[in-house]
Amino acid sequence: MEANVVDLRRNTGKILKALKQRERITLSRRGKPVGRIVPIEEDTHAVDILAHPAFGMWKDAAEKSVPETVRDMRKGRFHDL
């Protein structure tokens, strides 16, 4: 579909309907193309959180409580001297 700036302002409903039907829209100004409006790709960027390597990285550190672990991580670098 092709639309100009005036169509974008006056016929927004038609443009949204075209996007819903997965159409690409070329936007022109004074007869020259200036941009493209494309529909969002559904589920292509979905990430499985459970598959991320950082998920569950502390599962083996059950020996210390959470406050102890955080306290150890926040110690200053001169604390051990």
C-alpha positions as CSV (number, residue, x, y, z in Angstrom):
1,M,0.0,0.0,0.0
2,E,1.1,3.5,-0.7
3,A,0.1,6.5,1.4
4,N,1.1,10.1,1.7
5,V,1.4,12.3,4.7
6,V,-2.2,13.6,4.3
7,D,-3.5,10.0,4.1
8,L,-1.6,9.3,7.3
9,R,-3.4,12.1,9.0
10,R,-6.9,11.7,7.5
11,N,-7.1,7.9,6.9
12,T,-5.3,6.5,10.0
13,G,-7.9,3.8,10.3
14,K,-7.3,2.5,6.8
15,I,-3.5,2.4,7.4
16,L,-4.0,0.6,10.7
17,K,-6.3,-1.9,9.0
18,A,-3.7,-2.5,6.3
19,L,-1.0,-3.1,9.0
20,K,-3.3,-5.5,10.7
21,Q,-3.5,-7.4,7.4
22,R,0.3,-7.6,7.4
23,E,0.8,-5.1,4.6
24,R,3.8,-2.8,4.2
25,I,3.0,0.8,3.7
26,T,5.3,3.2,1.7
27,L,4.9,6.7,3.0
28,S,5.6,9.5,0.5
29,R,5.8,13.2,0.6
30,R,5.2,15.3,-2.5
31,G,5.3,12.1,-4.6
32,K,8.7,10.9,-3.3
33,P,9.0,8.0,-0.9
34,V,10.3,9.0,2.4
35,G,9.7,6.0,4.6
36,R,8.1,2.6,5.2
37,I,5.7,1.5,7.9
38,V,6.0,-2.3,8.5
39,P,3.9,-4.5,10.8
40,I,5.5,-5.9,13.9
41,E,6.7,-9.4,13.6
42,E,4.9,-11.5,16.2
43,D,6.8,-13.9,18.4
44,T,10.1,-13.6,16.5
45,H,11.9,-12.0,19.4
46,A,10.4,-14.2,22.1
47,V,13.1,-15.4,24.5
48,D,12.8,-18.5,26.6
49,I,14.0,-17.2,30.0
50,L,14.5,-20.7,31.4
51,A,17.0,-21.5,28.6
52,H,19.2,-18.5,29.5
53,P,22.5,-19.5,31.1
54,A,22.1,-17.0,34.0
55,F,18.9,-18.6,35.2
56,G,19.5,-20.7,38.2
57,M,23.2,-19.8,38.5
58,W,22.9,-19.6,42.3
59,K,21.1,-22.9,42.8
60,D,24.2,-24.6,44.2
61,A,24.9,-21.8,46.7
62,A,22.4,-22.9,49.2
63,E,25.0,-23.1,52.0
64,K,24.7,-19.4,52.7
65,S,21.6,-17.3,53.2
66,V,20.7,-14.5,50.8
67,P,21.7,-11.7,53.2
68,E,25.1,-13.4,53.8
69,T,25.8,-13.8,50.1
70,V,24.9,-10.2,49.4
71,R,27.0,-9.0,52.3
72,D,30.0,-10.9,51.0
73,M,29.5,-9.5,47.5
74,R,29.3,-5.9,48.8
75,K,32.5,-6.1,50.9
76,G,35.0,-3.4,50.2
77,R,38.2,-4.5,48.4
78,F,40.3,-3.6,51.5
79,H,38.1,-5.7,53.9
80,D,40.3,-8.8,53.5
81,L,43.6,-7.0,54.2
